[in-house]
Amino acid sequence: MQFSHFFYQSNQKGFTLIETIVGIVVLAISFSVLTSLIYPIAQQSAEQLHQVKAAELAQSMLNEIQNKAFDQSSDMAGGRIRCGETSAPICSTIMGAEAGETRATFNDVDDYHNLIYNAGEVESSQGQILSLYLGYAMSISVCNDADYNGVCDGDTPMNRSLAKLITVTITTPADFSLQFSTYRANF
């Protein structure tokens, strides 16, 4: 009996253990390079979504504020009586809500001064948490800016009666702050 049938040299081709390990290392390096290139793009995509949502929230708040009277001493029905004019009451010197007022009862622009919502606490004017904006924080400042230069002016009767600068700052869940500003003139 011949054993040559049992012992023959195979012409099969395959990968050796070393070739397989080298292949795995090359794949690992290429995946890490691709991941380092793709991850920042995905991060930027999420940041853009947060910025759009922040802009929506700020615009909504600015619209709410703009629809209020200029001052506590102004006519609440549309500006027939403007504080600071002759034969009209002087404009209020107090920035911020009057005693007992809540956002639902704010009636003039400066009531919103120093209104702050921490992350996850942003609510509607009726006091309901806005689940669409979980993780967002918001702060509002209102000041007199009679010359429209973006800088709060001193507290003089003239400065109080011309214009108020309203600034809404939204902080996204990624801890990126965006400021939105507008003016409310005394008319």
VMD Tcl script that draws the C-alpha trace (Angstrom):
set ca {
  {0.00 0.00 0.00}
  {1.23 3.37 -0.85}
  {0.99 6.20 1.53}
  {1.52 8.80 -1.07}
  {-2.21 9.27 -1.40}
  {-2.44 10.24 2.21}
  {0.45 12.63 2.27}
  {0.16 15.11 -0.48}
  {0.92 18.73 -0.65}
  {-2.13 20.92 -0.88}
  {-2.37 23.79 -3.32}
  {-5.00 25.54 -1.19}
  {-4.37 29.19 -0.45}
  {-5.36 31.02 2.75}
  {-4.21 33.57 5.25}
  {-1.59 32.83 7.79}
  {-2.04 33.87 11.39}
  {0.41 36.76 10.97}
  {-1.39 38.04 7.86}
  {-4.71 37.93 9.72}
  {-3.31 39.89 12.68}
  {-1.78 42.50 10.36}
  {-5.13 42.83 8.58}
  {-6.97 43.37 11.87}
  {-4.46 46.04 12.93}
  {-4.82 47.85 9.59}
  {-8.62 47.75 9.87}
  {-8.50 49.05 13.44}
  {-6.28 51.97 12.43}
  {-8.46 52.86 9.43}
  {-11.66 52.68 11.54}
  {-10.14 54.93 14.18}
  {-9.13 57.47 11.51}
  {-12.62 57.37 9.97}
  {-14.27 57.71 13.36}
  {-12.12 60.72 14.26}
  {-13.19 62.35 10.98}
  {-16.90 61.49 11.20}
  {-17.52 62.18 14.91}
  {-16.86 65.96 14.73}
  {-19.25 66.22 11.78}
  {-21.96 64.45 13.74}
  {-21.23 66.72 16.73}
  {-21.56 69.82 14.54}
  {-24.83 68.50 13.18}
  {-26.25 68.22 16.70}
  {-24.99 71.71 17.58}
  {-26.83 73.16 14.59}
  {-30.05 71.51 15.72}
  {-29.56 72.94 19.22}
  {-28.95 76.40 17.75}
  {-32.12 76.25 15.68}
  {-34.17 75.19 18.70}
  {-32.55 77.95 20.77}
  {-33.48 80.52 18.13}
  {-37.08 79.27 18.10}
  {-37.31 79.50 21.89}
  {-35.76 82.97 21.96}
  {-38.03 84.26 19.18}
  {-41.07 82.95 20.99}
  {-40.02 84.68 24.20}
  {-39.19 87.96 22.41}
  {-42.61 87.91 20.73}
  {-44.28 87.41 24.11}
  {-42.34 90.31 25.64}
  {-42.90 92.65 22.68}
  {-46.66 92.23 23.08}
  {-46.59 93.75 26.58}
  {-46.88 97.42 27.48}
  {-43.69 99.49 27.48}
  {-43.89 100.35 31.17}
  {-46.08 99.86 34.24}
  {-47.10 103.52 33.93}
  {-48.01 103.20 30.24}
  {-51.43 102.52 28.83}
  {-51.90 98.74 28.73}
  {-54.40 98.98 25.88}
  {-52.14 100.02 23.04}
  {-50.05 103.05 23.83}
  {-52.52 105.92 23.91}
  {-50.83 107.10 27.11}
  {-47.04 106.95 27.00}
  {-45.15 107.31 30.23}
  {-42.70 110.17 30.38}
  {-44.69 112.50 28.12}
  {-46.09 115.79 29.35}
  {-49.30 115.30 31.33}
  {-48.54 111.54 31.62}
  {-47.12 109.62 34.56}
  {-43.35 109.26 34.77}
  {-41.88 105.93 33.70}
  {-41.21 103.41 36.42}
  {-37.75 103.23 37.94}
  {-38.16 99.58 38.94}
  {-36.91 96.87 36.61}
  {-38.40 93.47 37.31}
  {-41.75 92.09 38.32}
  {-43.91 94.00 40.74}
  {-44.78 92.29 44.03}
  {-47.01 89.27 43.52}
  {-46.61 89.12 39.75}
  {-45.82 85.87 37.97}
  {-45.01 85.35 34.33}
  {-48.68 84.64 33.68}
  {-49.56 88.12 35.00}
  {-46.63 90.12 33.60}
  {-48.10 93.21 31.95}
  {-45.08 95.26 30.89}
  {-41.68 94.70 29.32}
  {-39.50 95.27 32.35}
  {-41.38 92.61 34.38}
  {-39.22 90.08 32.50}
  {-35.97 91.54 33.82}
  {-33.92 88.87 35.63}
  {-36.32 86.06 34.67}
  {-34.18 82.92 34.76}
  {-34.97 79.31 33.90}
  {-32.36 76.65 34.64}
  {-31.83 73.68 32.33}
  {-34.95 71.57 32.17}
  {-37.13 74.25 33.80}
  {-38.11 76.38 30.78}
  {-41.85 76.80 30.93}
  {-44.67 78.39 29.00}
  {-46.39 81.56 30.18}
  {-49.03 79.33 31.79}
  {-46.37 77.59 33.91}
  {-46.11 74.29 32.06}
  {-42.64 72.79 31.51}
  {-41.81 72.80 27.80}
  {-40.62 69.23 27.17}
  {-39.33 70.23 23.73}
  {-36.68 72.36 25.45}
  {-35.44 69.98 28.15}
  {-31.78 70.72 28.80}
  {-32.06 74.34 27.66}
  {-31.61 77.26 30.06}
  {-32.85 80.80 29.55}
  {-32.19 84.18 31.15}
  {-33.68 87.54 30.28}
  {-32.43 91.04 30.98}
  {-34.19 94.33 30.27}
  {-32.56 97.73 30.55}
  {-32.97 101.31 29.37}
  {-31.09 102.09 26.15}
  {-32.22 105.46 24.87}
  {-29.51 105.80 22.21}
  {-29.90 102.26 20.74}
  {-26.21 101.43 21.03}
  {-26.64 98.06 22.77}
  {-25.31 99.37 26.10}
  {-27.56 99.92 29.10}
  {-27.89 103.60 29.88}
  {-28.08 105.23 33.28}
  {-31.38 105.62 35.09}
  {-32.58 109.08 34.10}
  {-36.14 110.14 33.22}
  {-35.07 110.61 29.57}
  {-33.45 107.17 29.34}
  {-36.43 105.48 30.98}
  {-38.94 106.96 28.55}
  {-37.40 106.19 25.14}
  {-36.43 102.53 24.62}
  {-35.72 99.31 26.45}
  {-33.17 96.75 25.33}
  {-34.43 93.20 25.82}
  {-31.79 90.45 25.76}
  {-32.69 86.77 25.89}
  {-29.79 84.35 26.47}
  {-30.39 80.69 25.67}
  {-27.91 78.03 26.76}
  {-28.14 74.76 24.81}
  {-27.66 71.28 26.29}
  {-24.15 71.37 24.79}
  {-23.45 74.43 27.01}
  {-23.34 76.85 24.08}
  {-24.86 80.27 24.83}
  {-26.68 82.36 22.24}
  {-27.91 85.92 22.81}
  {-30.89 87.44 21.06}
  {-31.81 91.10 21.50}
  {-34.49 93.49 20.44}
  {-35.79 96.91 21.42}
  {-39.17 97.97 22.71}
  {-39.77 101.65 22.07}
  {-42.20 103.79 24.03}
  {-45.08 103.93 21.59}
}
mol new
graphics top color blue
foreach p $ca { graphics top sphere $p radius 0.5 }
foreach p [lrange $ca 0 end-1] q [lrange $ca 1 end] { graphics top cylinder $p $q radius 0.2 }
display resetview
